[in-house]
């Protein structure tokens, strides 16, 4: 009686991982849901997993799991309550036979979070085994952030143009109220944030009748830089919105909160009439669909057929 022959080939199923910064604000989760749904519509046969890249946010959700049912009863999806790191999510997928994985970040700009994420993915892709058939991944690649990144594969200027075009509804709101449009982005302290300035200029190029301003919680241009520009060339009426995927803690407290030092209150005390719209960019279907396009482009670049689920 002969011994069974060991398989010499691993499965190579395909998956998408959405790498969010994350949020702890329940009302902000709808933007994450909307983003996932836009990608599901584009890739109905491809499994989509969720990761939170922020260690702090994952820690908060971990503490909430002590009373898990309380949060589930409030409508929190399990994938957010049990949010995991990018390594945890990818490890589980690899165990299940997913060896071609596209990681799509939803970070707005190339900053600390995206750079760390890309380093993780490049490290996993670099793993070499003695026998190639036992390589943990066929291909695992990191797509680009919302406003693009450096390199020759994709023109980041075009990425910015697409983002600005997708946010035309915000311009219409500003027109309706005869107001300037002021976005408050997250930013970072470790990489140049000049891409936000370029995005501001692209808004003004595409929509010259509405003055658009972008300031950042971290980095340049700061809120104080923004105030100087608003006093010099702005109107008294302002639409204030977060330039973030979700209207999370920063949006609810630092930007539109009732604290004395919030953006809303600082602008108000400076004499502006502020209409705050606490809604994440991910709630805009045109914006969310951009991530599906990025995934498609990344798959094409790396020769990954997401529709072909090899088992």
VOZAVEX-956989 format. One record per residue (C-alpha): residue number from 1; chain; x, y, z. Coordinates in nm, 3 decimals, padded with zeros to 5 digits. Example, Ala and Ser with C-alpha at 12.3 -4.5 7.8 and 13.67 -1.06 7.14 Angstrom:
BEGIN
pos,unit,c1,c2,c3
1,A,01.230,-00.450,00.780
2,A,01.367,-00.106,00.714
# end
This chain:
BEGIN
pos,unit,c1,c2,c3
1,A,00.000,00.000,00.000
2,A,00.158,00.325,-00.113
3,A,00.184,00.634,00.104
4,A,-00.027,00.934,00.003
5,A,00.161,01.184,-00.208
6,A,00.215,01.519,-00.036
7,A,00.080,01.815,-00.226
8,A,00.348,02.011,-00.405
9,A,00.149,02.325,-00.465
10,A,-00.011,02.571,-00.227
11,A,-00.341,02.736,-00.297
12,A,-00.322,03.092,-00.426
13,A,-00.643,03.266,-00.337
14,A,-00.665,03.644,-00.368
15,A,-00.778,03.900,-00.111
16,A,-00.797,04.273,-00.049
17,A,-00.704,04.431,00.284
18,A,-00.829,04.780,00.363
19,A,-00.577,04.943,00.595
20,A,-00.754,05.222,00.784
21,A,-00.599,05.448,01.044
22,A,-00.911,05.357,01.240
23,A,-01.160,05.537,01.460
24,A,-01.324,05.488,01.800
25,A,-01.626,05.710,01.725
26,A,-01.932,05.500,01.648
27,A,-02.093,05.750,01.412
28,A,-01.771,05.758,01.207
29,A,-01.781,05.386,01.132
30,A,-02.034,05.448,00.855
31,A,-01.759,05.603,00.642
32,A,-01.555,05.285,00.676
33,A,-01.860,05.075,00.587
34,A,-01.927,05.292,00.282
35,A,-01.569,05.256,00.164
36,A,-01.578,04.879,00.198
37,A,-01.912,04.862,00.014
38,A,-01.773,05.065,-00.278
39,A,-01.489,04.817,-00.310
40,A,-01.719,04.518,-00.272
41,A,-01.927,04.647,-00.563
42,A,-01.615,04.664,-00.779
43,A,-01.477,04.326,-00.668
44,A,-01.780,04.115,-00.565
45,A,-01.590,03.783,-00.575
46,A,-01.288,03.896,-00.374
47,A,-01.277,03.871,00.008
48,A,-01.213,04.205,00.180
49,A,-01.050,04.223,00.523
50,A,-01.013,04.525,00.753
51,A,-00.712,04.643,00.952
52,A,-00.655,04.944,01.180
53,A,-00.299,05.075,01.160
54,A,-00.321,05.295,01.472
55,A,-00.188,05.115,01.779
56,A,-00.378,05.354,02.006
57,A,-00.712,05.296,01.837
58,A,-00.670,04.918,01.836
59,A,-00.590,04.939,02.207
60,A,-00.913,05.125,02.280
61,A,-01.119,04.866,02.092
62,A,-00.935,04.588,02.278
63,A,-01.044,04.738,02.611
64,A,-01.400,04.771,02.485
65,A,-01.408,04.399,02.409
66,A,-01.429,04.334,02.783
67,A,-01.796,04.430,02.736
68,A,-01.821,04.310,02.378
69,A,-02.197,04.253,02.374
70,A,-02.259,04.611,02.486
71,A,-02.087,04.740,02.173
72,A,-02.236,04.479,01.943
73,A,-02.582,04.578,02.068
74,A,-02.505,04.935,01.960
75,A,-02.448,04.815,01.606
76,A,-02.068,04.800,01.602
77,A,-01.963,04.543,01.338
78,A,-01.742,04.264,01.469
79,A,-01.465,04.350,01.225
80,A,-01.427,04.689,01.396
81,A,-01.478,04.570,01.754
82,A,-01.213,04.304,01.692
83,A,-00.994,04.528,01.475
84,A,-00.647,04.385,01.424
85,A,-00.307,04.499,01.310
86,A,-00.200,04.457,00.950
87,A,00.026,04.166,01.047
88,A,-00.256,03.990,01.231
89,A,-00.495,04.023,00.939
90,A,-00.242,03.910,00.680
91,A,-00.131,03.617,00.897
92,A,-00.488,03.489,00.915
93,A,-00.536,03.529,00.541
94,A,-00.214,03.343,00.465
95,A,-00.323,03.056,00.691
96,A,-00.643,03.034,00.486
97,A,-00.456,03.004,00.158
98,A,-00.462,03.366,00.045
99,A,-00.122,03.418,-00.112
100,A,-00.192,03.712,-00.344
101,A,-00.296,04.013,-00.138
102,A,-00.341,04.378,-00.222
103,A,-00.329,04.614,00.075
104,A,-00.515,04.937,00.005
105,A,-00.442,05.215,00.254
106,A,-00.709,05.477,00.313
107,A,-00.463,05.722,00.467
108,A,-00.502,06.057,00.294
109,A,-00.135,06.137,00.241
110,A,00.205,05.967,00.244
111,A,00.298,06.017,00.608
112,A,00.413,05.812,00.906
113,A,00.125,05.563,00.900
114,A,00.157,05.488,00.530
115,A,00.536,05.463,00.543
116,A,00.521,05.211,00.828
117,A,00.250,05.013,00.649
118,A,00.452,04.996,00.329
119,A,00.756,04.879,00.524
120,A,00.556,04.590,00.672
121,A,00.430,04.480,00.331
122,A,00.768,04.505,00.160
123,A,00.918,04.301,00.443
124,A,00.661,04.025,00.396
125,A,00.712,04.022,00.020
126,A,01.089,03.987,00.071
127,A,01.060,03.654,00.256
128,A,01.253,03.380,00.077
129,A,01.218,03.005,00.137
130,A,01.455,02.730,00.024
131,A,01.178,02.573,-00.183
132,A,00.994,02.836,-00.381
133,A,00.668,02.644,-00.367
134,A,00.652,02.710,00.008
135,A,00.685,03.084,-00.022
136,A,00.420,03.234,00.208
137,A,00.306,03.477,-00.059
138,A,00.284,03.472,-00.434
139,A,00.247,03.850,-00.435
140,A,00.166,04.087,-00.152
141,A,00.170,04.454,-00.249
142,A,00.079,04.788,-00.098
143,A,-00.127,05.029,-00.305
144,A,-00.092,05.405,-00.269
145,A,-00.257,05.655,-00.034
146,A,-00.540,05.883,-00.135
147,A,-00.332,06.174,-00.263
148,A,-00.076,05.945,-00.423
149,A,00.292,05.894,-00.355
150,A,00.631,05.932,-00.521
151,A,00.741,05.712,-00.809
152,A,00.689,05.677,-01.182
153,A,00.417,05.410,-01.190
154,A,00.134,05.651,-01.111
155,A,00.127,06.028,-01.145
156,A,00.038,06.173,-00.806
157,A,-00.081,06.495,-00.974
158,A,-00.351,06.289,-01.144
159,A,-00.442,06.132,-00.809
160,A,-00.494,06.478,-00.662
161,A,-00.705,06.584,-00.960
162,A,-00.929,06.279,-00.915
163,A,-00.976,06.345,-00.545
164,A,-01.071,06.707,-00.605
165,A,-01.314,06.609,-00.881
166,A,-01.477,06.353,-00.650
167,A,-01.548,06.621,-00.387
168,A,-01.759,06.847,-00.608
169,A,-02.056,06.807,-00.370
170,A,-01.863,07.001,-00.105
171,A,-01.811,07.282,-00.355
172,A,-02.184,07.287,-00.431
173,A,-02.257,07.320,-00.060
174,A,-02.020,07.617,-00.035
175,A,-02.182,07.779,-00.339
176,A,-02.527,07.731,-00.189
177,A,-02.425,07.915,00.128
178,A,-02.201,08.169,-00.051
179,A,-01.917,08.051,00.169
180,A,-01.553,07.956,00.150
181,A,-01.475,07.585,00.191
182,A,-01.231,07.512,00.473
183,A,-01.096,07.160,00.515
184,A,-00.916,07.044,00.829
185,A,-00.678,06.756,00.755
186,A,-00.481,06.538,00.992
187,A,-00.129,06.588,00.858
188,A,00.185,06.465,01.034
189,A,00.507,06.597,01.185
190,A,00.750,06.365,01.007
191,A,00.698,06.405,00.632
192,A,00.645,06.706,00.411
193,A,00.279,06.802,00.395
194,A,00.317,07.005,00.076
195,A,00.076,06.772,-00.102
196,A,-00.206,06.942,00.088
197,A,-00.102,07.278,-00.052
198,A,-00.103,07.132,-00.402
199,A,-00.448,06.987,-00.336
200,A,-00.573,07.329,-00.225
201,A,-00.445,07.479,-00.549
202,A,-00.613,07.207,-00.751
203,A,-00.946,07.290,-00.584
204,A,-00.902,07.651,-00.687
205,A,-00.810,07.550,-01.041
206,A,-01.111,07.323,-01.087
207,A,-01.356,07.546,-00.899
208,A,-01.228,07.905,-00.934
209,A,-01.554,08.058,-00.807
210,A,-01.515,07.901,-00.460
211,A,-01.215,07.971,-00.238
212,A,-01.096,07.646,-00.080
213,A,-00.852,07.634,00.211
214,A,-00.682,07.332,00.367
215,A,-00.525,07.346,00.713
216,A,-00.380,07.064,00.922
217,A,-00.404,06.945,01.281
218,A,-00.037,06.840,01.253
219,A,00.217,06.997,01.019
220,A,00.199,07.281,00.766
221,A,-00.021,07.470,00.702
222,A,-00.144,07.483,01.061
223,A,-00.467,07.635,01.181
224,A,-00.288,07.958,01.261
225,A,-00.142,07.970,00.908
226,A,-00.494,07.915,00.781
227,A,-00.633,08.203,00.985
228,A,-00.382,08.442,00.830
229,A,-00.492,08.336,00.481
230,A,-00.861,08.356,00.568
231,A,-00.830,08.710,00.703
232,A,-00.635,08.814,00.395
233,A,-00.850,08.664,00.121
234,A,-01.147,08.481,00.269
235,A,-01.516,08.548,00.314
236,A,-01.697,08.571,00.646
237,A,-01.906,08.261,00.576
238,A,-01.722,07.930,00.611
239,A,-01.810,07.565,00.554
240,A,-01.579,07.369,00.786
241,A,-01.527,07.000,00.706
242,A,-01.272,06.733,00.803
243,A,-01.040,06.634,00.519
244,A,-01.026,06.284,00.664
245,A,-01.181,05.950,00.574
246,A,-01.392,05.952,00.891
247,A,-01.534,06.218,01.118
248,A,-01.366,06.062,01.418
249,A,-01.216,06.198,01.738
250,A,-01.019,06.477,01.569
251,A,-01.327,06.591,01.379
252,A,-01.569,06.573,01.672
253,A,-01.338,06.735,01.926
254,A,-01.040,06.921,01.775
255,A,-01.229,07.051,01.470
256,A,-01.601,07.077,01.540
257,A,-01.611,07.034,01.917
258,A,-01.734,07.275,02.184
259,A,-01.394,07.308,02.350
260,A,-01.260,07.663,02.358
261,A,-00.965,07.572,02.138
262,A,-01.153,07.380,01.868
263,A,-01.123,07.498,01.508
264,A,-01.490,07.590,01.503
265,A,-01.465,07.811,01.810
266,A,-01.134,07.970,01.709
267,A,-01.279,08.064,01.371
268,A,-01.596,08.194,01.532
269,A,-01.411,08.416,01.778
270,A,-01.208,08.551,01.485
271,A,-01.532,08.682,01.335
272,A,-01.626,08.407,01.089
273,A,-01.969,08.253,01.050
274,A,-01.896,07.882,01.067
275,A,-02.114,07.598,00.941
276,A,-01.956,07.273,01.056
277,A,-02.020,06.954,00.857
278,A,-01.896,06.658,01.059
279,A,-01.889,06.398,00.784
280,A,-01.594,06.192,00.669
281,A,-01.483,06.188,00.306
282,A,-01.555,05.815,00.298
283,A,-01.929,05.885,00.316
284,A,-01.907,06.038,-00.032
285,A,-01.961,05.753,-00.285
286,A,-01.754,05.926,-00.554
287,A,-01.464,05.951,-00.312
288,A,-01.493,05.592,-00.188
289,A,-01.494,05.459,-00.542
290,A,-01.146,05.605,-00.592
291,A,-01.006,05.328,-00.372
292,A,-01.161,05.065,-00.597
293,A,-00.986,05.228,-00.891
294,A,-00.654,05.231,-00.705
295,A,-00.691,04.861,-00.626
296,A,-00.766,04.782,-00.990
297,A,-00.460,04.978,-01.104
298,A,-00.235,04.811,-00.847
299,A,-00.362,04.466,-00.943
300,A,-00.298,04.536,-01.310
301,A,00.052,04.670,-01.241
302,A,00.150,04.357,-01.047
303,A,-00.034,04.102,-01.259
304,A,-00.286,04.000,-00.992
305,A,-00.621,03.880,-01.127
306,A,-00.853,03.945,-00.833
307,A,-01.149,03.785,-01.011
308,A,-00.971,03.450,-01.049
309,A,-00.994,03.275,-00.713
310,A,-00.760,02.980,-00.759
311,A,-00.830,02.713,-00.500
# end
